Amino acid sequence: MSSERIDWDNLRVFRIVAELGSMSAASARLGESPPTIGRKIDDLEKALNTQLFVRSTRGVELTEVGKVALRHAHVMADAANLIDQQASDRSQPAEGVITLATGDGLGPYWIAPRLPDFQQVNPRIQIKMSVLEHTPDIGAGEADIGIQFTEPKNHDLISRRLGTLHYISFASAEYIEEHGAPNSMFEYFRHQCILHQAYVMQIERWAPKMSELKKMINFAFVTNSASSMIEVCRNGGGIALLPSYIGTVAPTLVPLELPEIAPIEFWLTYTERVWRLPQGRIVLDWLRSIFEANDAFWFADEFVHPNRAGNRIEALKPFMPPGPSAAG
């Protein structure tokens, strides 16, 4: 089929419907009637001789062919944007939308507090953050940029190791006063422990004995919400297993004087398409910078216990962004 038979306006509508997962939502955004949106999708499917969406009362979902078509539609749209940017005044700031997929901790507690500074310098770049429990499928277009905790195996992706999360134990002063603090990892079974659901998948990468100890520990609270973990711990609900940097977010939590439980590496992943976008390069450079900054020593290979990081933190306080509240 000749590409000249593809209506570019129909492709534009297709991208919006795929993004929103709803023809009615696309209708509201584009200011066109729902029947017009439906007709344009029908026309595109007829031109391609394939089904792009599965319709239901809940909205629309891309078919496998639709996912492939969406990737190509992104490439076409990016190429059109590049032509526009290169043909227009290059002194204009970069603009566009970049979707970032990240986990429940780094996204809300490290990246989000630093976004206002980014927005001040790049007011025309919109970052859409998706907090996911699973590893984002960047190759399938689930996001433009991902932060993930398993080393990428897809050779079509570009990846760079950003750092290491060092998991340690925190508790509230009230909990320690009432129950005492464990003197070693082997005393965890005497305590109520708080666990993130995602850690269950990482348990084999923790300290050698932790996998066996897990069977003995009383996990009083398991959740997929880091903010819930922090709140339960902060209110005396038990010992929470959290990354070391969380102490800067919830300073009332007491880091226990124990070795780290696990070092977990994390990666930045993206496609060459995103790297070629001006707004993509800007976001990627910024993400790398906030994990390489002076206050990002928490993510170095060498573990720094929060109880011995006081001097570093005090020296950096004038330059650090305000953290979110413990409630997230």
C-alpha positions as a Python dict, from the first residue, in 0.01 Angstrom:
ca = {
    (1, 'M'): (0, 0, 0),
    (2, 'S'): (134, 343, -91),
    (3, 'S'): (205, 573, 203),
    (4, 'E'): (25, 844, 8),
    (5, 'R'): (-302, 668, 92),
    (6, 'I'): (-246, 725, 466),
    (7, 'D'): (-426, 1031, 599),
    (8, 'W'): (-184, 1201, 838),
    (9, 'D'): (-470, 1360, 1030),
    (10, 'N'): (-611, 1013, 1096),
    (11, 'L'): (-271, 908, 1232),
    (12, 'R'): (-270, 1211, 1462),
    (13, 'V'): (-612, 1111, 1595),
    (14, 'F'): (-495, 749, 1630),
    (15, 'R'): (-204, 857, 1853),
    (16, 'I'): (-433, 1060, 2081),
    (17, 'V'): (-688, 779, 2111),
    (18, 'A'): (-407, 532, 2193),
    (19, 'E'): (-262, 768, 2452),
    (20, 'L'): (-595, 830, 2628),
    (21, 'G'): (-744, 484, 2576),
    (22, 'S'): (-1078, 640, 2493),
    (23, 'M'): (-1241, 789, 2186),
    (24, 'S'): (-1460, 1017, 2397),
    (25, 'A'): (-1154, 1150, 2580),
    (26, 'A'): (-979, 1206, 2246),
    (27, 'S'): (-1291, 1385, 2125),
    (28, 'A'): (-1277, 1624, 2423),
    (29, 'R'): (-905, 1693, 2377),
    (30, 'L'): (-921, 1749, 2002),
    (31, 'G'): (-1251, 1938, 2003),
    (32, 'E'): (-1408, 1703, 1748),
    (33, 'S'): (-1728, 1503, 1785),
    (34, 'P'): (-1708, 1136, 1893),
    (35, 'P'): (-1857, 1019, 1559),
    (36, 'T'): (-1583, 1212, 1375),
    (37, 'I'): (-1314, 1049, 1589),
    (38, 'G'): (-1465, 706, 1530),
    (39, 'R'): (-1487, 766, 1155),
    (40, 'K'): (-1120, 868, 1135),
    (41, 'I'): (-1013, 554, 1319),
    (42, 'D'): (-1234, 342, 1092),
    (43, 'D'): (-1083, 512, 785),
    (44, 'L'): (-730, 445, 910),
    (45, 'E'): (-805, 79, 981),
    (46, 'K'): (-960, 46, 635),
    (47, 'A'): (-657, 208, 471),
    (48, 'L'): (-421, -26, 661),
    (49, 'N'): (-654, -324, 617),
    (50, 'T'): (-617, -420, 983),
    (51, 'Q'): (-777, -371, 1324),
    (52, 'L'): (-589, -125, 1546),
    (53, 'F'): (-817, -121, 1851),
    (54, 'V'): (-1041, -358, 2041),
    (55, 'R'): (-1348, -161, 2146),
    (56, 'S'): (-1535, -223, 2472),
    (57, 'T'): (-1758, -34, 2716),
    (58, 'R'): (-1442, 52, 2914),
    (59, 'G'): (-1276, 224, 2618),
    (60, 'V'): (-1030, 98, 2359),
    (61, 'E'): (-721, -120, 2380),
    (62, 'L'): (-450, -152, 2117),
    (63, 'T'): (-422, -479, 1930),
    (64, 'E'): (-73, -622, 1874),
    (65, 'V'): (-77, -474, 1524),
    (66, 'G'): (-199, -148, 1676),
    (67, 'K'): (105, -138, 1909),
    (68, 'V'): (335, -177, 1610),
    (69, 'A'): (146, 93, 1419),
    (70, 'L'): (171, 326, 1719),
    (71, 'R'): (551, 291, 1731),
    (72, 'H'): (572, 388, 1364),
    (73, 'A'): (324, 672, 1416),
    (74, 'H'): (549, 808, 1693),
    (75, 'V'): (848, 797, 1458),
    (76, 'M'): (652, 982, 1187),
    (77, 'A'): (534, 1247, 1431),
    (78, 'D'): (886, 1292, 1568),
    (79, 'A'): (1025, 1332, 1217),
    (80, 'A'): (761, 1596, 1142),
    (81, 'N'): (848, 1777, 1466),
    (82, 'L'): (1219, 1771, 1379),
    (83, 'I'): (1146, 1922, 1037),
    (84, 'D'): (943, 2194, 1204),
    (85, 'Q'): (1209, 2264, 1466),
    (86, 'Q'): (1498, 2270, 1220),
    (87, 'A'): (1310, 2487, 973),
    (88, 'S'): (1199, 2735, 1239),
    (89, 'D'): (1385, 2964, 1475),
    (90, 'R'): (1640, 2746, 1658),
    (91, 'S'): (1662, 2999, 1938),
    (92, 'Q'): (1318, 2883, 2056),
    (93, 'P'): (1329, 2651, 2360),
    (94, 'A'): (1260, 2280, 2314),
    (95, 'E'): (905, 2170, 2375),
    (96, 'G'): (700, 1852, 2385),
    (97, 'V'): (583, 1572, 2613),
    (98, 'I'): (807, 1300, 2757),
    (99, 'T'): (657, 1008, 2948),
    (100, 'L'): (875, 877, 3230),
    (101, 'A'): (802, 539, 3390),
    (102, 'T'): (951, 481, 3732),
    (103, 'G'): (897, 294, 4054),
    (104, 'D'): (710, 392, 4369),
    (105, 'G'): (1016, 532, 4544),
    (106, 'L'): (1255, 712, 4312),
    (107, 'G'): (980, 883, 4113),
    (108, 'P'): (785, 1046, 4397),
    (109, 'Y'): (1070, 1087, 4645),
    (110, 'W'): (1379, 1175, 4443),
    (111, 'I'): (1273, 1291, 4097),
    (112, 'A'): (950, 1480, 4177),
    (113, 'P'): (1103, 1720, 4434),
    (114, 'R'): (1356, 1827, 4170),
    (115, 'L'): (1101, 1884, 3894),
    (116, 'P'): (1026, 2250, 3978),
    (117, 'D'): (1388, 2345, 3900),
    (118, 'F'): (1366, 2157, 3570),
    (119, 'Q'): (1036, 2324, 3482),
    (120, 'Q'): (1177, 2668, 3553),
    (121, 'V'): (1451, 2614, 3294),
    (122, 'N'): (1236, 2413, 3049),
    (123, 'P'): (882, 2555, 3072),
    (124, 'R'): (770, 2405, 2740),
    (125, 'I'): (865, 2046, 2819),
    (126, 'Q'): (596, 1844, 2994),
    (127, 'I'): (703, 1536, 3189),
    (128, 'K'): (431, 1276, 3242),
    (129, 'M'): (534, 1043, 3524),
    (130, 'S'): (385, 694, 3541),
    (131, 'V'): (451, 507, 3865),
    (132, 'L'): (455, 137, 3781),
    (133, 'E'): (496, -185, 3979),
    (134, 'H'): (635, -371, 3677),
    (135, 'T'): (933, -312, 3450),
    (136, 'P'): (817, -67, 3181),
    (137, 'D'): (808, -198, 2824),
    (138, 'I'): (991, 91, 2659),
    (139, 'G'): (1027, -94, 2330),
    (140, 'A'): (649, -129, 2303),
    (141, 'G'): (595, 240, 2371),
    (142, 'E'): (466, 211, 2730),
    (143, 'A'): (685, 512, 2811),
    (144, 'D'): (957, 718, 2646),
    (145, 'I'): (1206, 677, 2931),
    (146, 'G'): (1212, 415, 3203),
    (147, 'I'): (1392, 361, 3531),
    (148, 'Q'): (1406, -10, 3605),
    (149, 'F'): (1563, -251, 3853),
    (150, 'T'): (1663, -529, 3617),
    (151, 'E'): (1935, -491, 3356),
    (152, 'P'): (1773, -440, 3015),
    (153, 'K'): (1820, -730, 2771),
    (154, 'N'): (1649, -570, 2471),
    (155, 'H'): (1923, -474, 2224),
    (156, 'D'): (1693, -216, 2067),
    (157, 'L'): (1707, -12, 2388),
    (158, 'I'): (1979, 220, 2511),
    (159, 'S'): (2053, 178, 2880),
    (160, 'R'): (2279, 332, 3139),
    (161, 'R'): (2323, 226, 3499),
    (162, 'L'): (2212, 517, 3716),
    (163, 'G'): (2311, 390, 4058),
    (164, 'T'): (2242, 154, 4346),
    (165, 'L'): (1971, 157, 4609),
    (166, 'H'): (2096, 51, 4952),
    (167, 'Y'): (1814, -102, 5157),
    (168, 'I'): (1832, -64, 5534),
    (169, 'S'): (1594, -78, 5830),
    (170, 'F'): (1407, 218, 5976),
    (171, 'A'): (1177, 247, 6277),
    (172, 'S'): (1015, 523, 6479),
    (173, 'A'): (1162, 636, 6809),
    (174, 'E'): (839, 526, 6979),
    (175, 'Y'): (863, 174, 6836),
    (176, 'I'): (1225, 139, 6948),
    (177, 'E'): (1140, 265, 7296),
    (178, 'E'): (860, 11, 7333),
    (179, 'H'): (1006, -292, 7153),
    (180, 'G'): (1379, -226, 7140),
    (181, 'A'): (1588, -249, 6827),
    (182, 'P'): (1726, -571, 6675),
    (183, 'N'): (2101, -613, 6724),
    (184, 'S'): (2132, -815, 6405),
    (185, 'M'): (1934, -929, 6105),
    (186, 'F'): (1871, -1260, 6285),
    (187, 'E'): (1651, -1083, 6542),
    (188, 'Y'): (1406, -951, 6284),
    (189, 'F'): (1170, -1241, 6354),
    (190, 'R'): (1104, -1090, 6698),
    (191, 'H'): (966, -772, 6541),
    (192, 'Q'): (683, -653, 6324),
    (193, 'C'): (825, -576, 5982),
    (194, 'I'): (695, -363, 5696),
    (195, 'L'): (764, -472, 5338),
    (196, 'H'): (703, -331, 4993),
    (197, 'Q'): (532, -576, 4761),
    (198, 'A'): (794, -517, 4490),
    (199, 'Y'): (1070, -638, 4726),
    (200, 'V'): (927, -990, 4712),
    (201, 'M'): (1063, -1015, 4357),
    (202, 'Q'): (1405, -894, 4472),
    (203, 'I'): (1451, -1114, 4779),
    (204, 'E'): (1707, -1343, 4613),
    (205, 'R'): (1930, -1040, 4551),
    (206, 'W'): (1929, -939, 4918),
    (207, 'A'): (2180, -1043, 5184),
    (208, 'P'): (2261, -1416, 5153),
    (209, 'K'): (2063, -1523, 5460),
    (210, 'M'): (1768, -1294, 5394),
    (211, 'S'): (1589, -1539, 5165),
    (212, 'E'): (1573, -1797, 5446),
    (213, 'L'): (1502, -1537, 5713),
    (214, 'K'): (1203, -1417, 5513),
    (215, 'K'): (1025, -1738, 5609),
    (216, 'M'): (1073, -1657, 5979),
    (217, 'I'): (993, -1286, 5975),
    (218, 'N'): (653, -1154, 6077),
    (219, 'F'): (569, -912, 5799),
    (220, 'A'): (290, -725, 5972),
    (221, 'F'): (224, -502, 5673),
    (222, 'V'): (288, -560, 5301),
    (223, 'T'): (191, -293, 5049),
    (224, 'N'): (269, -158, 4702),
    (225, 'S'): (279, 199, 4838),
    (226, 'A'): (602, 351, 4968),
    (227, 'S'): (413, 638, 5129),
    (228, 'S'): (198, 388, 5321),
    (229, 'M'): (512, 210, 5442),
    (230, 'I'): (658, 538, 5564),
    (231, 'E'): (337, 638, 5742),
    (232, 'V'): (294, 302, 5917),
    (233, 'C'): (659, 304, 6024),
    (234, 'R'): (646, 669, 6132),
    (235, 'N'): (347, 590, 6355),
    (236, 'G'): (511, 298, 6535),
    (237, 'G'): (384, 13, 6319),
    (238, 'G'): (713, -174, 6292),
    (239, 'I'): (1050, -190, 6118),
    (240, 'A'): (1040, -81, 5754),
    (241, 'L'): (1289, -197, 5492),
    (242, 'L'): (1356, 114, 5284),
    (243, 'P'): (1630, 269, 5068),
    (244, 'S'): (1883, 468, 5271),
    (245, 'Y'): (1793, 804, 5111),
    (246, 'I'): (1440, 786, 5255),
    (247, 'G'): (1580, 928, 5577),
    (248, 'T'): (1607, 1265, 5401),
    (249, 'V'): (1236, 1244, 5307),
    (250, 'A'): (1109, 1131, 5648),
    (251, 'P'): (1366, 1262, 5898),
    (252, 'T'): (1165, 1140, 6200),
    (253, 'L'): (1241, 781, 6104),
    (254, 'V'): (1538, 631, 6288),
    (255, 'P'): (1791, 435, 6076),
    (256, 'L'): (1884, 122, 6271),
    (257, 'E'): (2251, 55, 6337),
    (258, 'L'): (2266, -252, 6115),
    (259, 'P'): (2440, -335, 5786),
    (260, 'E'): (2253, -282, 5463),
    (261, 'I'): (2018, -564, 5365),
    (262, 'A'): (2071, -537, 4991),
    (263, 'P'): (2228, -324, 4719),
    (264, 'I'): (1988, -309, 4420),
    (265, 'E'): (2113, -153, 4095),
    (266, 'F'): (1884, 49, 3869),
    (267, 'W'): (1906, 156, 3504),
    (268, 'L'): (1789, 437, 3280),
    (269, 'T'): (1641, 300, 2954),
    (270, 'Y'): (1520, 468, 2637),
    (271, 'T'): (1515, 429, 2260),
    (272, 'E'): (1724, 602, 1997),
    (273, 'R'): (1406, 777, 1885),
    (274, 'V'): (1378, 951, 2224),
    (275, 'W'): (1748, 1040, 2220),
    (276, 'R'): (1703, 1213, 1885),
    (277, 'L'): (1424, 1434, 2020),
    (278, 'P'): (1552, 1768, 2159),
    (279, 'Q'): (1318, 1739, 2457),
    (280, 'G'): (1421, 1375, 2503),
    (281, 'R'): (1791, 1461, 2528),
    (282, 'I'): (1718, 1742, 2773),
    (283, 'V'): (1517, 1514, 3003),
    (284, 'L'): (1776, 1235, 2982),
    (285, 'D'): (2062, 1472, 3063),
    (286, 'W'): (1865, 1614, 3354),
    (287, 'L'): (1783, 1269, 3497),
    (288, 'R'): (2147, 1169, 3482),
    (289, 'S'): (2249, 1494, 3649),
    (290, 'I'): (2020, 1451, 3952),
    (291, 'F'): (2163, 1105, 4017),
    (292, 'E'): (2521, 1233, 3984),
    (293, 'A'): (2479, 1549, 4193),
    (294, 'N'): (2661, 1599, 4522),
    (295, 'D'): (2352, 1512, 4724),
    (296, 'A'): (2308, 1183, 4533),
    (297, 'F'): (2581, 1000, 4726),
    (298, 'W'): (2306, 767, 4851),
    (299, 'F'): (2314, 598, 4508),
    (300, 'A'): (2690, 541, 4486),
    (301, 'D'): (2824, 187, 4487),
    (302, 'E'): (2969, 248, 4832),
    (303, 'F'): (2708, 231, 5106),
    (304, 'V'): (2687, 535, 5333),
    (305, 'H'): (2486, 471, 5649),
    (306, 'P'): (2250, 763, 5726),
    (307, 'N'): (2385, 779, 6081),
    (308, 'R'): (2725, 866, 5937),
    (309, 'A'): (2608, 1095, 5658),
    (310, 'G'): (2526, 1391, 5882),
    (311, 'N'): (2816, 1613, 5784),
    (312, 'R'): (2750, 1560, 5413),
    (313, 'I'): (2381, 1637, 5449),
    (314, 'E'): (2437, 1953, 5657),
    (315, 'A'): (2685, 2086, 5402),
    (316, 'L'): (2441, 2024, 5118),
    (317, 'K'): (2117, 2146, 5282),
    (318, 'P'): (2129, 2496, 5128),
    (319, 'F'): (2143, 2337, 4781),
    (320, 'M'): (1889, 2054, 4827),
    (321, 'P'): (1526, 2076, 4709),
    (322, 'P'): (1258, 2049, 4977),
    (323, 'G'): (1141, 1689, 5008),
    (324, 'P'): (777, 1580, 4994),
    (325, 'S'): (592, 1525, 5318),
    (326, 'A'): (607, 1187, 5481),
    (327, 'A'): (254, 1131, 5366),
    (328, 'G'): (379, 1135, 5009),
}
